[in-house]
Amino acid sequence: MLATVLLVATAACSSGPGEGVAAELTTSSTAAPAATGPAAPEPALQTSVVPGLPVADPAAGASPEDGANPAAGAPGSGSTGSGTTAAGASPGGATTANGGAGAGGATTANGGTGGGATPGGGPAAPAGNPSGGAAVPAEARAVDTSSPTRVVGTGTPASCTSAAVVEAVAAGGIITFACGPDPVTITLQATAKVVNANGPDVVLDGGNKVTLSGGGQRRILYMNTCDQAQGWTTSHCNDQDTPRLTVQNLTFADGNATGDTTDGGGGGAVFVRGGRFKVVNSTFVRNRCDGTGPDVGGAALRVLDQYRDQPVYVVNSTFGGAPGQGGVCSNGGAISSIGVSWVVLNSVFTHNQAVGRGANPARGGTPGGGSGGAIYLDGNRFTLQLTGTRIEDNHASEGGGAVFFVSNDRTGTMAVDGSTLRRNPSDGFETAGFPGIFFLGQSPPAVSSSTLS
């Protein structure tokens, strides 16, 4: 049976000074801040600026010209109404990655906050969308960790300390946990940082029993090939193949990168620049980054500079999952990147929020931000693939309640297949015919076998 694509068109609800709203599409400008971290042997992360565009039909491929911030003026209503339908082939014959239970009902280790991934200490739901049905390519699947390089803990919760996690991550290799038979939360007293020479692979596998918590005080995990403090291993730090960081069968809770401005900040749970990065069977809850700023983003994940522009894989993972469990940041309540491609398979994004105000570049008198309730992507050539994924009940105070996607040179593409995007209001602006999405790229998003409403 062919699935149905429901496209509910909504009017853009604000306009810049001197700009009208036409064709139900309001366009956006966006800029990435210059890198603010330590000097690197490569040029600093290139920033990008998109001039304002005239309002146009999304299929028309409007060319840039000078203009005002599209979100100027009073915010309007979110996604409502009914629209047109189209049909597409539903994905079948899929191999899916194994899901795992989150770390609910956790025993606290090393001064942890307790309760695991869910409030009240109840069991957490398995990560990801079990009915997603998307085929998972071999390189996107979980890493075999049956022969670990090192093990955190000696079989008891008390042995699984913050110091043991930080030491293991710095040493690299395949890392597993032996914290006893029950779920455990390890609250980090310092951010775990990858040492770039200690690869080529760094794999953290929580066995579906471990929650790593930032305690609401700090980022949880950090990898940056251009951070001299973590070691330069090549002369081209922003395009090198290692380290390859994988997180799997883990929960990341209560990470907070507020005030950290390295390479533009963001990444409340995990920040990655360079090498490769993959997320499998993992859950991200209650993570935070700065609440204002035109381009800071990624309450859970912030990613820059992947090797040869290969994609970040997010497989069978959950961001939020219940009221009060979502991430909050100025932009990108779950994930954010500049110039990075993503393949998101069989995953769930719910109850995440982009809470900034003033869009990008910031309107006069505002701090900026507020776009991409779940996903905020900026840069030049990059792609986004959403397959077998649910994005629901996220919110943006400016544009793109579900997804904000701006390809500055209009080469970027987006595809949605076998997925559901609904109830993702954008208070300021979104692309007509694609509720919850603000998109500027090569051509309108390719949507098949999906529901957008």
C-alpha positions in Angstrom: 0.0 0.0 0.0 1.2 3.5 -0.8 1.5 5.8 2.0 0.2 9.4 1.8 2.1 12.6 2.1 0.0 15.3 3.7 1.3 18.8 3.1 -0.5 21.5 5.1 0.4 24.9 3.7 0.6 27.8 6.1 1.2 31.5 5.5 4.3 33.1 6.7 3.4 35.4 9.5 5.9 38.3 9.6 7.9 40.5 7.3 10.9 42.7 7.5 10.7 46.5 7.4 9.6 47.6 4.0 9.0 44.0 2.9 5.7 42.5 2.1 4.6 38.8 2.5 3.7 37.1 -0.7 3.3 33.6 -2.0 3.1 32.4 1.6 6.8 32.1 1.9 9.0 34.3 4.1 12.7 34.1 3.5 15.5 34.1 6.0 19.0 35.4 6.6 21.6 33.6 8.6 25.2 34.0 9.7 27.6 31.8 11.5 29.9 33.5 14.0 33.6 33.4 13.6 35.4 30.7 15.5 36.4 31.9 19.0 38.4 28.9 20.2 42.2 28.6 20.2 44.2 29.2 17.0 44.5 26.2 14.7 46.8 25.4 11.8 43.9 25.8 9.5 41.9 29.0 8.9 39.2 29.6 11.4 35.8 28.2 10.7 34.4 30.1 7.8 31.4 32.2 8.6 28.5 32.6 6.3 26.0 35.4 5.6 22.8 35.0 3.6 21.4 38.3 2.4 17.7 38.8 2.7 15.7 37.4 -0.2 12.5 38.7 -1.9 9.5 36.6 -1.0 9.0 33.9 -3.6 7.5 30.6 -4.4 9.8 27.9 -2.9 10.1 26.1 -6.2 11.3 29.3 -8.0 14.8 29.3 -6.7 15.0 33.0 -5.9 18.4 34.6 -6.2 19.9 36.6 -3.3 19.6 40.3 -3.0 19.9 42.8 -0.2 17.0 42.8 2.1 15.8 42.9 5.7 15.6 40.1 8.2 12.5 38.1 7.3 11.4 37.6 10.8 11.1 41.3 11.6 7.8 42.3 13.0 5.3 40.6 15.3 5.3 36.8 15.4 2.3 35.1 13.9 0.5 31.9 14.1 1.9 28.4 13.7 1.0 25.6 11.4 -2.8 25.1 10.8 -5.2 24.2 8.1 -5.4 21.6 5.5 -3.5 21.0 2.3 -2.8 18.8 -0.7 -1.8 15.2 -0.9 0.7 13.2 -2.8 1.8 9.6 -2.8 5.2 7.9 -2.7 6.6 4.5 -2.2 7.0 3.5 1.4 10.4 2.1 2.4 10.4 -1.7 2.8 12.7 -4.6 3.3 14.6 -2.6 5.8 17.2 -3.7 8.2 17.0 -1.7 11.4 19.4 -1.1 14.2 18.6 -2.7 17.5 17.0 -0.4 20.0 17.8 -0.3 23.6 16.2 0.8 26.8 17.3 4.1 28.2 18.7 4.5 31.6 15.6 5.1 33.6 15.3 4.0 37.2 19.0 4.6 37.6 21.2 4.1 40.6 23.2 7.3 41.2 27.0 7.1 41.0 29.6 9.8 41.9 27.1 12.4 43.2 24.7 11.9 40.4 21.2 13.4 40.2 19.4 10.0 40.1 16.3 9.1 38.2 18.1 8.3 34.9 16.5 9.6 31.7 13.0 10.0 33.1 11.8 12.0 36.1 10.6 10.0 39.0 13.0 7.2 38.4 10.6 5.2 36.1 11.9 3.1 33.2 12.8 5.1 30.1 11.3 4.2 26.8 13.6 2.4 24.3 15.4 4.9 22.1 14.3 5.7 18.6 11.3 5.0 16.4 10.7 1.2 16.4 8.2 1.5 13.6 10.6 3.6 11.4 11.4 0.9 9.0 14.4 2.6 7.4 17.3 0.5 6.2 20.5 1.2 8.1 23.7 1.0 6.1 26.6 -0.9 7.6 28.6 2.2 8.4 25.7 3.6 10.4 25.2 0.6 12.6 26.5 0.1 16.2 30.1 -0.7 16.6 31.1 -4.2 17.9 32.2 -3.6 21.4 32.5 -7.2 22.5 36.3 -6.8 23.0 36.6 -3.4 24.6 39.9 -1.5 24.9 39.0 -0.4 28.4 36.1 -0.7 30.8 34.7 1.9 33.1 33.9 0.4 36.5 34.6 -2.9 38.2 31.0 -4.1 38.6 29.4 -1.7 41.1 27.8 1.7 40.7 30.3 3.2 43.1 33.1 2.2 40.8 31.6 4.1 37.8 32.9 7.5 38.6 33.2 10.8 36.7 37.0 10.5 36.9 36.9 7.1 35.4 34.8 8.3 32.4 37.0 11.3 31.8 40.1 9.2 31.9 38.7 6.5 29.6 37.5 9.1 27.0 40.9 10.7 27.0 42.7 7.4 26.5 40.4 6.5 23.6 39.5 3.1 22.0 36.4 1.1 22.6 34.9 1.9 26.0 32.2 -0.1 27.8 30.9 0.1 31.4 30.7 -2.4 34.2 28.5 -0.7 36.8 26.4 -3.5 38.0 23.1 -5.1 36.8 20.9 -2.0 37.2 20.8 1.3 35.3 23.2 3.9 36.7 23.6 7.7 36.3 27.2 9.0 36.3 27.2 12.8 36.9 30.4 14.2 35.4 32.4 16.7 37.5 34.3 17.7 34.3 33.6 17.4 30.6 35.0 14.2 29.0 37.3 15.3 26.2 38.7 13.2 23.4 42.5 13.5 22.9 42.9 13.6 19.2 46.0 11.4 19.0 44.3 8.6 21.0 42.2 7.2 18.1 41.6 6.3 15.5 38.3 5.2 17.1 36.7 6.4 20.3 33.5 4.4 21.0 31.3 4.8 24.1 28.8 2.0 24.6 26.6 2.2 27.7 24.9 -1.1 27.2 21.5 0.5 27.6 22.1 0.9 31.3 24.3 4.1 31.6 23.2 7.7 31.7 26.0 10.3 31.5 24.8 13.5 33.1 26.1 17.0 33.1 24.2 17.7 36.2 22.8 20.9 34.6 26.3 22.4 35.0 28.5 21.4 32.1 28.8 19.9 28.6 29.2 16.1 28.8 31.4 15.1 25.8 33.8 17.1 23.6 35.9 16.4 20.5 37.6 19.1 18.5 40.4 18.3 16.1 41.2 22.0 15.8 41.6 22.6 19.6 45.3 22.7 20.3 44.7 21.7 23.9 43.4 18.3 22.6 46.4 18.0 20.2 46.8 18.8 16.6 47.4 15.6 14.6 47.4 16.9 11.1 48.0 20.2 9.2 44.4 20.2 8.1 42.4 19.9 11.3 39.1 20.9 9.8 39.2 18.0 7.3 40.8 14.9 8.8 39.4 11.4 9.1 40.2 10.7 12.8 39.2 10.5 15.6 36.0 8.7 14.7 33.6 9.2 17.7 30.7 6.9 18.2 28.2 7.0 21.1 25.8 4.1 21.3 23.3 2.6 23.8 23.7 5.6 26.1 21.6 8.4 27.6 22.9 11.9 27.8 21.0 14.0 30.4 21.2 17.5 31.7 24.2 18.7 29.7 24.7 22.4 29.6 27.0 24.4 27.4 25.7 27.8 28.3 28.5 30.4 28.2 30.9 28.2 26.3 31.9 30.1 23.2 34.5 27.7 21.6 33.8 27.7 17.9 30.6 29.5 18.3 29.3 27.5 21.3 26.4 25.1 21.5 26.3 21.4 22.0 24.9 21.0 25.5 25.5 17.3 25.6 28.1 16.7 22.8 30.2 19.1 20.8 32.2 17.7 17.8 34.4 19.4 15.3 36.4 17.3 12.8 36.9 13.6 12.3 33.7 11.6 12.1 30.7 11.3 14.4 27.9 8.8 14.8 25.0 8.3 17.2 23.2 4.9 17.6 20.5 3.8 20.0 20.9 6.8 22.3 18.7 9.2 24.2 19.1 12.9 24.9 17.1 14.6 27.5 17.0 18.0 29.2 20.1 19.3 27.6 20.7 23.1 27.3 22.9 25.7 25.5 22.8 29.5 25.4 19.2 30.8 25.2 20.0 33.7 22.9 22.4 34.4 20.0 21.8 34.4 16.2 23.7 31.2 15.3 24.5 29.3 18.5 22.6 26.0 18.6 22.3 22.4 19.4 21.0 21.7 22.9 22.0 18.0 22.4 24.5 18.0 19.5 26.6 20.7 17.8 28.8 19.4 14.9 31.2 21.1 12.6 33.7 20.0 9.9 33.2 16.4 9.1 35.8 14.5 7.1 35.3 15.1 3.4 31.8 16.3 4.1 30.6 12.8 5.0 27.4 12.8 7.0 26.7 12.4 10.6 24.5 9.4 11.2 21.8 9.5 13.8 20.2 6.1 14.1 17.4 4.8 16.3 17.8 7.7 18.8 15.5 10.0 20.8 15.8 13.7 21.5 13.3 14.6 24.2 10.6 12.0 24.0 8.2 13.4 26.5 7.0 16.8 27.9 9.7 18.4 29.9 12.4 16.1 28.5 13.3 18.1 25.4 16.4 20.3 24.8 16.4 24.1 24.9 18.7 26.4 23.1 18.6 29.7 21.1 18.5 27.6 17.9 18.3 23.9 17.4 16.6 22.5 20.4 18.1 19.1 19.5 20.8 19.4 16.9 22.7 22.1 15.1 25.6 22.4 12.6 27.3 24.5 10.0 28.1 23.0 6.7 27.5 19.4 7.9 25.3 16.7 6.3 23.0 14.5 8.4 21.4 11.1 7.8 18.7 10.6 10.5 17.1 7.1 10.5 14.4 5.7 12.7 14.7 8.4 15.3 12.4 10.7 17.4 12.5 14.4 18.1 9.8 15.7 20.4 9.4 18.6 22.9 12.5 20.5 21.9 12.6 24.3 21.8 14.4 27.1 20.0 13.9 30.0 22.3 16.1 32.8 21.0 14.5 36.1 19.7 15.3 38.0 16.6 16.4 35.4 14.1 19.7 35.6 12.1 21.1 38.2 11.6 19.5 39.5 14.7 16.8 42.2 14.3 17.7 45.5 15.8 17.3 45.5 19.5 17.2 41.7 19.8 19.8 39.2 20.8 19.0 36.9 17.8 18.1 33.3 17.4 14.9 31.3 17.8 15.0 29.0 14.8 14.9 25.3 14.3 12.8 23.9 17.2 14.4 20.4 16.7 17.0 20.9 13.9 19.0 23.9 12.8 21.3 23.6 9.8 23.3 26.4 8.2 26.2 26.6 5.8 26.8 26.1 2.1 26.8 22.6 0.5 25.2 20.1 2.8 22.2 17.7 2.9 19.6 16.4 5.4 17.9 13.0 5.0 15.1 12.1 7.4 13.9 8.6 7.0 11.6 6.6 9.4 11.7 9.5 11.8 9.1 11.3 13.9 9.5 15.1 14.6 6.5 16.2 16.7 5.6 18.9 19.3 8.8 21.0 18.9 8.6 24.8 18.8 10.6 27.7 17.4 10.0 31.3 18.5 11.1 32.4 15.0 11.4 30.0 12.0 11.2 26.3 11.4 9.4 24.7 14.4 10.7 21.3 13.2 13.6 22.1 10.8 15.5 25.3 9.9 17.6 24.6 6.8 19.6 27.4 5.0 22.1 26.6 2.3 23.8 29.9 1.7 24.9 29.1 -1.8 21.7 27.3 -2.6 23.4 23.9 -3.2 21.9 22.1 -0.2 19.2 19.5 -0.4 16.7 17.9 2.0 14.7 14.7 1.7 12.0 13.4 3.9 10.8 9.7 3.5 8.6 7.5 5.6 8.5 10.2 8.3 6.0 12.2 10.3 6.5 15.9 11.1 3.5 17.5 12.9 2.6 20.0 15.6 5.8 21.9 15.2 4.7 25.6 15.3 6.9 28.4 14.0 6.0 31.7 15.6 7.7 33.8 13.0 8.1 32.2 9.5 8.2 29.0 7.5 8.2 27.8 3.9 4.7 27.6 2.4 3.6 24.0 1.8 6.1 22.6 4.3 4.6 23.1 7.7 7.2 23.3 10.5 10.1 23.7 8.0 12.0 26.8 6.8 14.0 25.9 3.8 16.4 27.6 1.4 18.3 25.3 -0.9 18.7 23.9 -4.3 15.1 22.9 -4.8 12.1 22.3 -2.5 12.5 19.4 0.0 11.8 16.0 -1.6 8.9 14.5 0.4 7.6 10.9 0.0 5.5 8.6 2.1 5.4 11.1 4.9 3.0 13.3 6.8 3.7 17.0 7.3 1.0 18.9 9.2 
